[in-house]
């Protein structure tokens, strides 16, 4: 079974036992979470599309880990005026495993 869920302003295509990294959620490790914004549910025989959400569809997941991604660096530079700014950013994430669709 396949589903498309929406969380953190992004959409993810998930199926049973998938491990995905999503935007940070304030849920402790080991707890279950429920995604109720399901945009599509389907399998080999049928597909249900929402308008915009599928009524009554839910996806359960277990939080595996809270962490931060690798550092992304950047530079602001202006020519001829000796202006250089270096910056870095590490995005927080939550890793979840899909337990039921």
Protein Blocks (a to p, Z undefined) as FASTA:
>chain_A
ZZdddeehiacdddehiacddddddddehiacddfbdfbdcdfkbccdddfbcehiacdd
ddfbdcdddddddddddehklpacdddddddddddddfbZZ
